[in-house]
Amino acid sequence: MLALALLIVLIIVFGLTRGRHLYRVREEVLSFPDLPDAFDGFKITQISDIHSGSLSDVYGVRKGIALANAQDSDLLLFTGDLVNNKAAEMESWISDFTSLKAPFGKFSVLGNHDYGDYTHWDSAELKASNLIRLKEIHREMGFKLLMNESIAIQKNGASIALIGVENWGKGGFHQYGDLSKATSDLATDSFNILMSHDPSHWDHVTLDHEKHVHLTLAGHTHGMQFGIELFGFKWSPIKYFYEQWAGLYQKKGKYLYVNRGFGYHGLKGRIGIWPEITVITLKKSIS
């Protein structure tokens, strides 16, 4: 029993120190019959949930940024929760995250924490100005923030649609996201990738939406920063709150990928569910 207790203590200490920056690259190759030929082999790096208000180890964070850049992806996507509560939390990290690079651009959406809903403000004006500043920070870092809108990613005369919605969550979370508005200008046969911070949006809205969304990228859950992932076995208490909580899911010919998060919040580290950099390669399949 003493040995088991010691092992548990060591695991906890590791998770609260080294675990918070034990970044793991997780790769998926997804095939689609209607992917434009020009995008066969197109690589996307996804990061999520930076939670800059929790970060303190500059060298640890830079290790994760360097690892993301090392993937040499075509496109870099950030799926929300830049801060815990206030835009000021990100000020000292702007230059570091500006160094993220991708030849086809960097794009982002807001997460539930980005609106400043979980802290006290002396006035509505201060809360509104905080969100304005947070949006400016996205721009200063070179990210195009998508707010219930879409943009065409073009390559060799072909294009795919990148869609970004504001946060939409189940239960007590705000539902600012408007997928219908974001997709209103898209052709019925366009190839669509959606950034939506909360994975519950996929089940409740995206799967049965009139516009076919081939791939949805989400974050939000962090895998609860606690759990077990060994030899294909995956468990965390978060599974009792979110059906889709980490990794790849498929329903009705559509994919969802839930990133485990770059940073951490609440628990000051990670135990068993390590921070993640996702790399998804799109492939053209024969129908």
Disulfide bonds with the S-S distance in Angstrom:
none
